Amino acid sequence: MRALVFTGPGVVEIREVAEPEVGDGEVLVHVVTSGICGSELHGVRTPGFRVPPLVMGHEFAGRTDEGTQVIVNPILSCGACDVCGMGLRNVCRKRQIVGVHRPGGFAERVAVPREAITAPPVELDWTAAGIVEPAANAVHAWSLAGAPAGARVGVIGAGAIGLACLQVALSGGGPGALRWPTTRRAGARSRAASARTRPWPS
């Protein structure tokens, strides 16, 4: 099968790679859509956390062999360590990340643990399905903030995650939001996100 492989500093190549081996408790996902995270752009330029050769990709969705649409949670935890026992599975002592510690979604097919996949209650269009993972960061941030409906909200940064945080805050009942920094591109994206945003006062 074909995959986009991170082969060295600043280099990714489309290569033929071996089919994934599907282990016990795993499913094969036929990748339909995959996003490129800013952390992956950094990882390609600065190897360290991501070690080549590697098939990256942790924001992706696809179908199972049975044809079910699924979204993948790329953070894999053991569920048995003391940290998992405290409900902090995202910092599990044996944590693995799909696309970092094991092959990810920049391939035609990928094997993932069955517990890492979720079938949405209604089938999403593939663009929406592909951004569920980054959007979940914004939903989680809003939850950590206490989901303060009606509060003014400040968002630092107008990248993909910042704009997702902005949208979640506004959909959660925020009367308005501040974003920083302000650039022409960031401003344009923020205006596209909502007419109720304004730049941080200088």
PyMOL CGO cylinders between C-alpha atoms (Angstrom):
from pymol import cmd
from pymol.cgo import CYLINDER

trace = [
    CYLINDER, 0.00, 0.00, 0.00, 1.04, 3.62, -0.38, 0.3, 1, 1, 1, 1, 1, 1,
    CYLINDER, 1.04, 3.62, -0.38, 1.97, 5.84, 2.53, 0.3, 1, 1, 1, 1, 1, 1,
    CYLINDER, 1.97, 5.84, 2.53, 3.54, 9.22, 3.13, 0.3, 1, 1, 1, 1, 1, 1,
    CYLINDER, 3.54, 9.22, 3.13, 6.70, 8.39, 5.06, 0.3, 1, 1, 1, 1, 1, 1,
    CYLINDER, 6.70, 8.39, 5.06, 8.79, 10.79, 7.13, 0.3, 1, 1, 1, 1, 1, 1,
    CYLINDER, 8.79, 10.79, 7.13, 12.29, 9.64, 6.14, 0.3, 1, 1, 1, 1, 1, 1,
    CYLINDER, 12.29, 9.64, 6.14, 14.57, 12.33, 7.54, 0.3, 1, 1, 1, 1, 1, 1,
    CYLINDER, 14.57, 12.33, 7.54, 14.83, 15.97, 8.60, 0.3, 1, 1, 1, 1, 1, 1,
    CYLINDER, 14.83, 15.97, 8.60, 12.64, 17.99, 6.23, 0.3, 1, 1, 1, 1, 1, 1,
    CYLINDER, 12.64, 17.99, 6.23, 11.89, 15.00, 3.99, 0.3, 1, 1, 1, 1, 1, 1,
    CYLINDER, 11.89, 15.00, 3.99, 8.65, 13.07, 3.41, 0.3, 1, 1, 1, 1, 1, 1,
    CYLINDER, 8.65, 13.07, 3.41, 8.20, 10.60, 0.56, 0.3, 1, 1, 1, 1, 1, 1,
    CYLINDER, 8.20, 10.60, 0.56, 5.33, 8.61, -0.92, 0.3, 1, 1, 1, 1, 1, 1,
    CYLINDER, 5.33, 8.61, -0.92, 6.45, 5.00, -0.65, 0.3, 1, 1, 1, 1, 1, 1,
    CYLINDER, 6.45, 5.00, -0.65, 5.11, 1.50, -0.96, 0.3, 1, 1, 1, 1, 1, 1,
    CYLINDER, 5.11, 1.50, -0.96, 5.02, 0.02, 2.54, 0.3, 1, 1, 1, 1, 1, 1,
    CYLINDER, 5.02, 0.02, 2.54, 3.93, -3.28, 4.03, 0.3, 1, 1, 1, 1, 1, 1,
    CYLINDER, 3.93, -3.28, 4.03, 0.29, -3.83, 4.88, 0.3, 1, 1, 1, 1, 1, 1,
    CYLINDER, 0.29, -3.83, 4.88, -0.49, -3.29, 8.58, 0.3, 1, 1, 1, 1, 1, 1,
    CYLINDER, -0.49, -3.29, 8.58, -0.49, -6.31, 10.85, 0.3, 1, 1, 1, 1, 1, 1,
    CYLINDER, -0.49, -6.31, 10.85, -3.79, -6.35, 12.71, 0.3, 1, 1, 1, 1, 1, 1,
    CYLINDER, -3.79, -6.35, 12.71, -3.24, -7.66, 16.22, 0.3, 1, 1, 1, 1, 1, 1,
    CYLINDER, -3.24, -7.66, 16.22, -5.64, -9.02, 18.80, 0.3, 1, 1, 1, 1, 1, 1,
    CYLINDER, -5.64, -9.02, 18.80, -8.19, -6.40, 19.77, 0.3, 1, 1, 1, 1, 1, 1,
    CYLINDER, -8.19, -6.40, 19.77, -7.34, -4.23, 16.76, 0.3, 1, 1, 1, 1, 1, 1,
    CYLINDER, -7.34, -4.23, 16.76, -9.25, -3.24, 13.65, 0.3, 1, 1, 1, 1, 1, 1,
    CYLINDER, -9.25, -3.24, 13.65, -8.12, -2.22, 10.21, 0.3, 1, 1, 1, 1, 1, 1,
    CYLINDER, -8.12, -2.22, 10.21, -9.15, 1.30, 9.24, 0.3, 1, 1, 1, 1, 1, 1,
    CYLINDER, -9.15, 1.30, 9.24, -9.27, 2.22, 5.56, 0.3, 1, 1, 1, 1, 1, 1,
    CYLINDER, -9.27, 2.22, 5.56, -8.27, 5.88, 5.71, 0.3, 1, 1, 1, 1, 1, 1,
    CYLINDER, -8.27, 5.88, 5.71, -10.51, 8.29, 3.82, 0.3, 1, 1, 1, 1, 1, 1,
    CYLINDER, -10.51, 8.29, 3.82, -9.40, 11.64, 5.23, 0.3, 1, 1, 1, 1, 1, 1,
    CYLINDER, -9.40, 11.64, 5.23, -6.41, 12.81, 7.24, 0.3, 1, 1, 1, 1, 1, 1,
    CYLINDER, -6.41, 12.81, 7.24, -5.41, 16.23, 8.51, 0.3, 1, 1, 1, 1, 1, 1,
    CYLINDER, -5.41, 16.23, 8.51, -1.92, 17.64, 8.91, 0.3, 1, 1, 1, 1, 1, 1,
    CYLINDER, -1.92, 17.64, 8.91, -1.25, 18.91, 12.42, 0.3, 1, 1, 1, 1, 1, 1,
    CYLINDER, -1.25, 18.91, 12.42, 1.09, 21.80, 13.08, 0.3, 1, 1, 1, 1, 1, 1,
    CYLINDER, 1.09, 21.80, 13.08, 3.02, 19.49, 15.41, 0.3, 1, 1, 1, 1, 1, 1,
    CYLINDER, 3.02, 19.49, 15.41, 3.75, 17.26, 12.41, 0.3, 1, 1, 1, 1, 1, 1,
    CYLINDER, 3.75, 17.26, 12.41, 5.13, 20.17, 10.40, 0.3, 1, 1, 1, 1, 1, 1,
    CYLINDER, 5.13, 20.17, 10.40, 7.41, 20.94, 13.34, 0.3, 1, 1, 1, 1, 1, 1,
    CYLINDER, 7.41, 20.94, 13.34, 8.26, 17.25, 13.73, 0.3, 1, 1, 1, 1, 1, 1,
    CYLINDER, 8.26, 17.25, 13.73, 9.38, 16.95, 10.11, 0.3, 1, 1, 1, 1, 1, 1,
    CYLINDER, 9.38, 16.95, 10.11, 11.66, 19.97, 10.49, 0.3, 1, 1, 1, 1, 1, 1,
    CYLINDER, 11.66, 19.97, 10.49, 12.95, 18.94, 13.92, 0.3, 1, 1, 1, 1, 1, 1,
    CYLINDER, 12.95, 18.94, 13.92, 13.09, 15.17, 14.50, 0.3, 1, 1, 1, 1, 1, 1,
    CYLINDER, 13.09, 15.17, 14.50, 13.14, 14.04, 18.12, 0.3, 1, 1, 1, 1, 1, 1,
    CYLINDER, 13.14, 14.04, 18.12, 9.68, 13.21, 19.37, 0.3, 1, 1, 1, 1, 1, 1,
    CYLINDER, 9.68, 13.21, 19.37, 8.94, 11.71, 15.95, 0.3, 1, 1, 1, 1, 1, 1,
    CYLINDER, 8.94, 11.71, 15.95, 11.72, 9.40, 14.78, 0.3, 1, 1, 1, 1, 1, 1,
    CYLINDER, 11.72, 9.40, 14.78, 12.06, 8.55, 11.07, 0.3, 1, 1, 1, 1, 1, 1,
    CYLINDER, 12.06, 8.55, 11.07, 11.23, 6.42, 9.23, 0.3, 1, 1, 1, 1, 1, 1,
    CYLINDER, 11.23, 6.42, 9.23, 7.65, 6.99, 10.34, 0.3, 1, 1, 1, 1, 1, 1,
    CYLINDER, 7.65, 6.99, 10.34, 4.16, 7.07, 8.87, 0.3, 1, 1, 1, 1, 1, 1,
    CYLINDER, 4.16, 7.07, 8.87, 2.71, 10.05, 10.72, 0.3, 1, 1, 1, 1, 1, 1,
    CYLINDER, 2.71, 10.05, 10.72, -0.92, 11.18, 10.88, 0.3, 1, 1, 1, 1, 1, 1,
    CYLINDER, -0.92, 11.18, 10.88, -3.03, 11.33, 14.04, 0.3, 1, 1, 1, 1, 1, 1,
    CYLINDER, -3.03, 11.33, 14.04, -6.03, 13.34, 12.75, 0.3, 1, 1, 1, 1, 1, 1,
    CYLINDER, -6.03, 13.34, 12.75, -7.88, 10.90, 10.54, 0.3, 1, 1, 1, 1, 1, 1,
    CYLINDER, -7.88, 10.90, 10.54, -11.08, 9.03, 9.85, 0.3, 1, 1, 1, 1, 1, 1,
    CYLINDER, -11.08, 9.03, 9.85, -12.04, 6.12, 7.64, 0.3, 1, 1, 1, 1, 1, 1,
    CYLINDER, -12.04, 6.12, 7.64, -14.07, 2.96, 7.33, 0.3, 1, 1, 1, 1, 1, 1,
    CYLINDER, -14.07, 2.96, 7.33, -13.74, -0.48, 8.86, 0.3, 1, 1, 1, 1, 1, 1,
    CYLINDER, -13.74, -0.48, 8.86, -13.80, -3.65, 6.77, 0.3, 1, 1, 1, 1, 1, 1,
    CYLINDER, -13.80, -3.65, 6.77, -17.55, -3.71, 7.45, 0.3, 1, 1, 1, 1, 1, 1,
    CYLINDER, -17.55, -3.71, 7.45, -17.98, -0.24, 5.92, 0.3, 1, 1, 1, 1, 1, 1,
    CYLINDER, -17.98, -0.24, 5.92, -18.66, 1.62, 9.18, 0.3, 1, 1, 1, 1, 1, 1,
    CYLINDER, -18.66, 1.62, 9.18, -17.44, 5.21, 9.32, 0.3, 1, 1, 1, 1, 1, 1,
    CYLINDER, -17.44, 5.21, 9.32, -15.08, 5.64, 12.29, 0.3, 1, 1, 1, 1, 1, 1,
    CYLINDER, -15.08, 5.64, 12.29, -13.05, 8.41, 13.89, 0.3, 1, 1, 1, 1, 1, 1,
    CYLINDER, -13.05, 8.41, 13.89, -9.80, 7.51, 15.64, 0.3, 1, 1, 1, 1, 1, 1,
    CYLINDER, -9.80, 7.51, 15.64, -8.63, 8.73, 19.04, 0.3, 1, 1, 1, 1, 1, 1,
    CYLINDER, -8.63, 8.73, 19.04, -4.84, 8.63, 18.54, 0.3, 1, 1, 1, 1, 1, 1,
    CYLINDER, -4.84, 8.63, 18.54, -3.93, 8.63, 22.25, 0.3, 1, 1, 1, 1, 1, 1,
    CYLINDER, -3.93, 8.63, 22.25, -3.60, 5.04, 23.43, 0.3, 1, 1, 1, 1, 1, 1,
    CYLINDER, -3.60, 5.04, 23.43, -3.38, 4.23, 27.13, 0.3, 1, 1, 1, 1, 1, 1,
    CYLINDER, -3.38, 4.23, 27.13, -2.95, 1.06, 29.16, 0.3, 1, 1, 1, 1, 1, 1,
    CYLINDER, -2.95, 1.06, 29.16, -5.93, 1.70, 31.45, 0.3, 1, 1, 1, 1, 1, 1,
    CYLINDER, -5.93, 1.70, 31.45, -4.11, -0.08, 34.28, 0.3, 1, 1, 1, 1, 1, 1,
    CYLINDER, -4.11, -0.08, 34.28, -1.38, 2.24, 35.62, 0.3, 1, 1, 1, 1, 1, 1,
    CYLINDER, -1.38, 2.24, 35.62, -1.82, 4.59, 38.57, 0.3, 1, 1, 1, 1, 1, 1,
    CYLINDER, -1.82, 4.59, 38.57, -2.21, 7.62, 36.28, 0.3, 1, 1, 1, 1, 1, 1,
    CYLINDER, -2.21, 7.62, 36.28, -4.93, 5.93, 34.24, 0.3, 1, 1, 1, 1, 1, 1,
    CYLINDER, -4.93, 5.93, 34.24, -6.58, 5.02, 37.55, 0.3, 1, 1, 1, 1, 1, 1,
    CYLINDER, -6.58, 5.02, 37.55, -6.85, 8.75, 38.30, 0.3, 1, 1, 1, 1, 1, 1,
    CYLINDER, -6.85, 8.75, 38.30, -8.65, 9.29, 35.02, 0.3, 1, 1, 1, 1, 1, 1,
    CYLINDER, -8.65, 9.29, 35.02, -5.62, 10.90, 33.35, 0.3, 1, 1, 1, 1, 1, 1,
    CYLINDER, -5.62, 10.90, 33.35, -5.31, 8.45, 30.49, 0.3, 1, 1, 1, 1, 1, 1,
    CYLINDER, -5.31, 8.45, 30.49, -3.86, 11.13, 28.23, 0.3, 1, 1, 1, 1, 1, 1,
    CYLINDER, -3.86, 11.13, 28.23, -0.65, 11.01, 30.31, 0.3, 1, 1, 1, 1, 1, 1,
    CYLINDER, -0.65, 11.01, 30.31, -0.61, 7.23, 30.83, 0.3, 1, 1, 1, 1, 1, 1,
    CYLINDER, -0.61, 7.23, 30.83, 2.80, 5.92, 31.84, 0.3, 1, 1, 1, 1, 1, 1,
    CYLINDER, 2.80, 5.92, 31.84, 2.71, 3.59, 28.81, 0.3, 1, 1, 1, 1, 1, 1,
    CYLINDER, 2.71, 3.59, 28.81, 1.07, 6.07, 26.47, 0.3, 1, 1, 1, 1, 1, 1,
    CYLINDER, 1.07, 6.07, 26.47, 1.41, 5.64, 22.75, 0.3, 1, 1, 1, 1, 1, 1,
    CYLINDER, 1.41, 5.64, 22.75, 0.23, 8.03, 20.05, 0.3, 1, 1, 1, 1, 1, 1,
    CYLINDER, 0.23, 8.03, 20.05, -0.88, 6.78, 16.65, 0.3, 1, 1, 1, 1, 1, 1,
    CYLINDER, -0.88, 6.78, 16.65, 1.32, 8.50, 14.08, 0.3, 1, 1, 1, 1, 1, 1,
    CYLINDER, 1.32, 8.50, 14.08, 4.14, 9.03, 16.59, 0.3, 1, 1, 1, 1, 1, 1,
    CYLINDER, 4.14, 9.03, 16.59, 4.95, 5.73, 18.31, 0.3, 1, 1, 1, 1, 1, 1,
    CYLINDER, 4.95, 5.73, 18.31, 3.22, 3.52, 15.76, 0.3, 1, 1, 1, 1, 1, 1,
    CYLINDER, 3.22, 3.52, 15.76, 2.14, 4.00, 12.12, 0.3, 1, 1, 1, 1, 1, 1,
    CYLINDER, 2.14, 4.00, 12.12, -0.55, 6.60, 11.58, 0.3, 1, 1, 1, 1, 1, 1,
    CYLINDER, -0.55, 6.60, 11.58, -3.12, 7.84, 9.13, 0.3, 1, 1, 1, 1, 1, 1,
    CYLINDER, -3.12, 7.84, 9.13, -0.87, 9.07, 6.32, 0.3, 1, 1, 1, 1, 1, 1,
    CYLINDER, -0.87, 9.07, 6.32, -1.41, 5.69, 4.69, 0.3, 1, 1, 1, 1, 1, 1,
    CYLINDER, -1.41, 5.69, 4.69, -4.15, 3.89, 2.86, 0.3, 1, 1, 1, 1, 1, 1,
    CYLINDER, -4.15, 3.89, 2.86, -4.78, 1.57, 5.81, 0.3, 1, 1, 1, 1, 1, 1,
    CYLINDER, -4.78, 1.57, 5.81, -3.81, 1.54, 9.49, 0.3, 1, 1, 1, 1, 1, 1,
    CYLINDER, -3.81, 1.54, 9.49, -4.34, -0.89, 12.37, 0.3, 1, 1, 1, 1, 1, 1,
    CYLINDER, -4.34, -0.89, 12.37, -5.61, 0.62, 15.63, 0.3, 1, 1, 1, 1, 1, 1,
    CYLINDER, -5.61, 0.62, 15.63, -7.01, -0.79, 18.87, 0.3, 1, 1, 1, 1, 1, 1,
    CYLINDER, -7.01, -0.79, 18.87, -10.76, -1.31, 18.72, 0.3, 1, 1, 1, 1, 1, 1,
    CYLINDER, -10.76, -1.31, 18.72, -11.21, 0.88, 21.81, 0.3, 1, 1, 1, 1, 1, 1,
    CYLINDER, -11.21, 0.88, 21.81, -9.63, 3.81, 19.92, 0.3, 1, 1, 1, 1, 1, 1,
    CYLINDER, -9.63, 3.81, 19.92, -12.35, 4.03, 17.28, 0.3, 1, 1, 1, 1, 1, 1,
    CYLINDER, -12.35, 4.03, 17.28, -15.73, 5.71, 17.53, 0.3, 1, 1, 1, 1, 1, 1,
    CYLINDER, -15.73, 5.71, 17.53, -18.57, 5.51, 15.06, 0.3, 1, 1, 1, 1, 1, 1,
    CYLINDER, -18.57, 5.51, 15.06, -20.43, 8.86, 15.00, 0.3, 1, 1, 1, 1, 1, 1,
    CYLINDER, -20.43, 8.86, 15.00, -24.16, 8.66, 15.76, 0.3, 1, 1, 1, 1, 1, 1,
    CYLINDER, -24.16, 8.66, 15.76, -24.86, 9.96, 12.26, 0.3, 1, 1, 1, 1, 1, 1,
    CYLINDER, -24.86, 9.96, 12.26, -22.46, 9.71, 9.36, 0.3, 1, 1, 1, 1, 1, 1,
    CYLINDER, -22.46, 9.71, 9.36, -20.45, 12.90, 8.93, 0.3, 1, 1, 1, 1, 1, 1,
    CYLINDER, -20.45, 12.90, 8.93, -19.13, 14.34, 5.72, 0.3, 1, 1, 1, 1, 1, 1,
    CYLINDER, -19.13, 14.34, 5.72, -15.45, 13.46, 5.47, 0.3, 1, 1, 1, 1, 1, 1,
    CYLINDER, -15.45, 13.46, 5.47, -14.21, 17.01, 5.98, 0.3, 1, 1, 1, 1, 1, 1,
    CYLINDER, -14.21, 17.01, 5.98, -16.01, 17.16, 9.32, 0.3, 1, 1, 1, 1, 1, 1,
    CYLINDER, -16.01, 17.16, 9.32, -14.91, 13.66, 10.28, 0.3, 1, 1, 1, 1, 1, 1,
    CYLINDER, -14.91, 13.66, 10.28, -11.29, 14.57, 9.62, 0.3, 1, 1, 1, 1, 1, 1,
    CYLINDER, -11.29, 14.57, 9.62, -11.29, 17.49, 12.06, 0.3, 1, 1, 1, 1, 1, 1,
    CYLINDER, -11.29, 17.49, 12.06, -13.00, 15.79, 15.00, 0.3, 1, 1, 1, 1, 1, 1,
    CYLINDER, -13.00, 15.79, 15.00, -9.65, 15.10, 16.72, 0.3, 1, 1, 1, 1, 1, 1,
    CYLINDER, -9.65, 15.10, 16.72, -8.40, 18.71, 16.69, 0.3, 1, 1, 1, 1, 1, 1,
    CYLINDER, -8.40, 18.71, 16.69, -11.90, 20.01, 17.48, 0.3, 1, 1, 1, 1, 1, 1,
    CYLINDER, -11.90, 20.01, 17.48, -11.94, 17.73, 20.53, 0.3, 1, 1, 1, 1, 1, 1,
    CYLINDER, -11.94, 17.73, 20.53, -9.04, 19.75, 21.93, 0.3, 1, 1, 1, 1, 1, 1,
    CYLINDER, -9.04, 19.75, 21.93, -11.22, 22.85, 21.88, 0.3, 1, 1, 1, 1, 1, 1,
    CYLINDER, -11.22, 22.85, 21.88, -14.17, 21.06, 23.45, 0.3, 1, 1, 1, 1, 1, 1,
    CYLINDER, -14.17, 21.06, 23.45, -11.87, 19.73, 26.18, 0.3, 1, 1, 1, 1, 1, 1,
    CYLINDER, -11.87, 19.73, 26.18, -10.41, 23.21, 26.82, 0.3, 1, 1, 1, 1, 1, 1,
    CYLINDER, -10.41, 23.21, 26.82, -13.94, 24.63, 27.17, 0.3, 1, 1, 1, 1, 1, 1,
    CYLINDER, -13.94, 24.63, 27.17, -14.80, 21.85, 29.59, 0.3, 1, 1, 1, 1, 1, 1,
    CYLINDER, -14.80, 21.85, 29.59, -11.66, 22.53, 31.68, 0.3, 1, 1, 1, 1, 1, 1,
    CYLINDER, -11.66, 22.53, 31.68, -12.65, 26.20, 31.80, 0.3, 1, 1, 1, 1, 1, 1,
    CYLINDER, -12.65, 26.20, 31.80, -15.94, 25.15, 33.35, 0.3, 1, 1, 1, 1, 1, 1,
    CYLINDER, -15.94, 25.15, 33.35, -17.98, 25.86, 30.20, 0.3, 1, 1, 1, 1, 1, 1,
    CYLINDER, -17.98, 25.86, 30.20, -18.66, 29.40, 31.45, 0.3, 1, 1, 1, 1, 1, 1,
    CYLINDER, -18.66, 29.40, 31.45, -21.69, 30.39, 29.38, 0.3, 1, 1, 1, 1, 1, 1,
    CYLINDER, -21.69, 30.39, 29.38, -21.97, 34.16, 29.08, 0.3, 1, 1, 1, 1, 1, 1,
    CYLINDER, -21.97, 34.16, 29.08, -18.34, 34.84, 30.00, 0.3, 1, 1, 1, 1, 1, 1,
    CYLINDER, -18.34, 34.84, 30.00, -15.99, 36.89, 27.85, 0.3, 1, 1, 1, 1, 1, 1,
    CYLINDER, -15.99, 36.89, 27.85, -13.34, 34.63, 26.39, 0.3, 1, 1, 1, 1, 1, 1,
    CYLINDER, -13.34, 34.63, 26.39, -9.76, 35.32, 25.29, 0.3, 1, 1, 1, 1, 1, 1,
    CYLINDER, -9.76, 35.32, 25.29, -8.10, 33.05, 22.73, 0.3, 1, 1, 1, 1, 1, 1,
    CYLINDER, -8.10, 33.05, 22.73, -4.36, 33.36, 22.26, 0.3, 1, 1, 1, 1, 1, 1,
    CYLINDER, -4.36, 33.36, 22.26, -3.47, 32.30, 18.74, 0.3, 1, 1, 1, 1, 1, 1,
    CYLINDER, -3.47, 32.30, 18.74, -5.62, 32.14, 15.62, 0.3, 1, 1, 1, 1, 1, 1,
    CYLINDER, -5.62, 32.14, 15.62, -4.45, 28.84, 14.18, 0.3, 1, 1, 1, 1, 1, 1,
    CYLINDER, -4.45, 28.84, 14.18, -6.69, 25.84, 13.69, 0.3, 1, 1, 1, 1, 1, 1,
    CYLINDER, -6.69, 25.84, 13.69, -6.96, 25.02, 17.40, 0.3, 1, 1, 1, 1, 1, 1,
    CYLINDER, -6.96, 25.02, 17.40, -7.42, 28.67, 18.37, 0.3, 1, 1, 1, 1, 1, 1,
    CYLINDER, -7.42, 28.67, 18.37, -10.26, 29.10, 15.90, 0.3, 1, 1, 1, 1, 1, 1,
    CYLINDER, -10.26, 29.10, 15.90, -11.84, 25.87, 17.09, 0.3, 1, 1, 1, 1, 1, 1,
    CYLINDER, -11.84, 25.87, 17.09, -11.67, 27.19, 20.67, 0.3, 1, 1, 1, 1, 1, 1,
    CYLINDER, -11.67, 27.19, 20.67, -13.30, 30.39, 19.44, 0.3, 1, 1, 1, 1, 1, 1,
    CYLINDER, -13.30, 30.39, 19.44, -16.16, 28.50, 17.80, 0.3, 1, 1, 1, 1, 1, 1,
    CYLINDER, -16.16, 28.50, 17.80, -16.72, 26.29, 20.84, 0.3, 1, 1, 1, 1, 1, 1,
    CYLINDER, -16.72, 26.29, 20.84, -16.78, 29.32, 23.15, 0.3, 1, 1, 1, 1, 1, 1,
    CYLINDER, -16.78, 29.32, 23.15, -19.28, 31.13, 20.95, 0.3, 1, 1, 1, 1, 1, 1,
    CYLINDER, -19.28, 31.13, 20.95, -21.48, 28.06, 20.57, 0.3, 1, 1, 1, 1, 1, 1,
    CYLINDER, -21.48, 28.06, 20.57, -21.31, 27.67, 24.35, 0.3, 1, 1, 1, 1, 1, 1,
    CYLINDER, -21.31, 27.67, 24.35, -22.97, 31.03, 24.89, 0.3, 1, 1, 1, 1, 1, 1,
    CYLINDER, -22.97, 31.03, 24.89, -20.03, 33.40, 25.09, 0.3, 1, 1, 1, 1, 1, 1,
    CYLINDER, -20.03, 33.40, 25.09, -21.13, 36.95, 24.17, 0.3, 1, 1, 1, 1, 1, 1,
    CYLINDER, -21.13, 36.95, 24.17, -17.85, 37.65, 22.42, 0.3, 1, 1, 1, 1, 1, 1,
    CYLINDER, -17.85, 37.65, 22.42, -14.24, 36.60, 22.19, 0.3, 1, 1, 1, 1, 1, 1,
    CYLINDER, -14.24, 36.60, 22.19, -10.86, 38.25, 21.98, 0.3, 1, 1, 1, 1, 1, 1,
    CYLINDER, -10.86, 38.25, 21.98, -8.12, 36.76, 19.84, 0.3, 1, 1, 1, 1, 1, 1,
    CYLINDER, -8.12, 36.76, 19.84, -4.40, 37.45, 19.87, 0.3, 1, 1, 1, 1, 1, 1,
    CYLINDER, -4.40, 37.45, 19.87, -2.12, 37.90, 17.97, 0.3, 1, 1, 1, 1, 1, 1,
    CYLINDER, -2.12, 37.90, 17.97, -3.73, 39.75, 15.08, 0.3, 1, 1, 1, 1, 1, 1,
    CYLINDER, -3.73, 39.75, 15.08, -2.33, 39.28, 11.58, 0.3, 1, 1, 1, 1, 1, 1,
    CYLINDER, -2.33, 39.28, 11.58, -3.99, 39.76, 8.23, 0.3, 1, 1, 1, 1, 1, 1,
    CYLINDER, -3.99, 39.76, 8.23, -4.36, 36.00, 7.80, 0.3, 1, 1, 1, 1, 1, 1,
    CYLINDER, -4.36, 36.00, 7.80, -5.46, 35.40, 11.39, 0.3, 1, 1, 1, 1, 1, 1,
    CYLINDER, -5.46, 35.40, 11.39, -7.87, 38.30, 11.20, 0.3, 1, 1, 1, 1, 1, 1,
    CYLINDER, -7.87, 38.30, 11.20, -9.41, 36.97, 8.01, 0.3, 1, 1, 1, 1, 1, 1,
    CYLINDER, -9.41, 36.97, 8.01, -9.83, 33.53, 9.52, 0.3, 1, 1, 1, 1, 1, 1,
    CYLINDER, -9.83, 33.53, 9.52, -11.31, 34.94, 12.69, 0.3, 1, 1, 1, 1, 1, 1,
    CYLINDER, -11.31, 34.94, 12.69, -13.77, 37.08, 10.75, 0.3, 1, 1, 1, 1, 1, 1,
    CYLINDER, -13.77, 37.08, 10.75, -14.76, 33.96, 8.88, 0.3, 1, 1, 1, 1, 1, 1,
    CYLINDER, -14.76, 33.96, 8.88, -15.26, 32.17, 12.18, 0.3, 1, 1, 1, 1, 1, 1,
    CYLINDER, -15.26, 32.17, 12.18, -17.59, 34.76, 13.67, 0.3, 1, 1, 1, 1, 1, 1,
    CYLINDER, -17.59, 34.76, 13.67, -18.59, 38.37, 13.36, 0.3, 1, 1, 1, 1, 1, 1,
    CYLINDER, -18.59, 38.37, 13.36, -18.51, 38.56, 17.16, 0.3, 1, 1, 1, 1, 1, 1,
    CYLINDER, -18.51, 38.56, 17.16, -14.71, 38.49, 17.44, 0.3, 1, 1, 1, 1, 1, 1,
    CYLINDER, -14.71, 38.49, 17.44, -12.35, 41.38, 17.76, 0.3, 1, 1, 1, 1, 1, 1,
    CYLINDER, -12.35, 41.38, 17.76, -8.58, 41.71, 18.12, 0.3, 1, 1, 1, 1, 1, 1,
    CYLINDER, -8.58, 41.71, 18.12, -6.83, 42.02, 21.44, 0.3, 1, 1, 1, 1, 1, 1,
    CYLINDER, -6.83, 42.02, 21.44, -6.53, 45.72, 22.33, 0.3, 1, 1, 1, 1, 1, 1,
    CYLINDER, -6.53, 45.72, 22.33, -3.08, 47.13, 21.62, 0.3, 1, 1, 1, 1, 1, 1,
]
cmd.load_cgo(trace, "trace")
